[in-house]
Amino acid sequence: MRTSTLLPLALLVLLPSAAQADIFKCTDADGRITYTNDRSLGRGCVRLESDLPVSSVPAPVRRPAATTPQGSSSPGAFPRVSPADQRSRDDARREVLSNELAGEESALAEAEKALAEQESIRHGDERNYQKVLDRLQPFKDKVELHKRNIEALRREISGLR
């Protein structure tokens, strides 16, 4: 019985050492370092000691600094616009936004009028007040949409130079 218990214990002791493999640090032609257990993957492979920590995350690739050819557009070389041209563009934009604001204000007035009309009407099948609220909700949503649009247009107009 003694030999039958020693044999499995001896096998268990030998299993972890059988699972270990040699680790190689390989450097390719570009200077990138790779760790592997297959020595044939690279030429500059060196066997590492087994007690050294090995990172399995590859190092970030170093890219050479990109040189911009002359004549390319870099942030400092953006085309400049004369102040008069910029002023005319801003004036045109302000006019477009003002027209949109006037249109939204008239649409808001119409939406508020339609909401007031619907609030004054009471259908016979609407004994439950929730039915009234459900019927009025699209009109309220339209009023809120126009109010948000007007607010956004005013913010945009105030941001112009």
LINZI-V634284 format. One record per helix or strand. SS is the DSSP state (H for helix, E for strand). FROM is the first residue (numbers start at 1). TO is the last residue. If there is no record, write none. Layout:
SS;FROM;TO / SS;FROM;TO
This chain:
H;2;19 / E;24;27 / E;33;36 / H;39;41 / E;44;47 / H;75;77 / H;83;120 / H;129;159
